[in-house]
Amino acid sequence: MTHTKHAAKELGSEGWHSPWSGSNNGNCVEAKQLANGHIALRQSTDPDGPAFILTSSEITQLIRATKAGSADSLVA
């Protein structure tokens, strides 16, 4: 995993989408598929802020672990 400090500036402002959202007042994770196949993740309320950049393998591991409950301790 790598990161960028200025997602919109370095990765462009087009092509971001929220693959999921809930009743959280617009606080969502946005994802963007990059030309090299990696996935960038950023906070929707801070589009000019940082973004994590993950390989397809890393994003698969993250989603599987989250579905399995590995991140349950992070939410109230």
Number of C-alpha atoms within 10 A of each C-alpha: 11 9 14 16 12 16 22 18 12 12 16 13 12 8 11 19 15 15 10 9 12 8 7 7 8 12 13 18 17 20 21 21 16 14 7 7 11 16 20 24 21 26 19 17 13 13 17 18 15 18 25 16 22 20 16 13 10 14 17 12 12 15 13 12 13 12 11 10 10 12 12 11 7 6 5 4
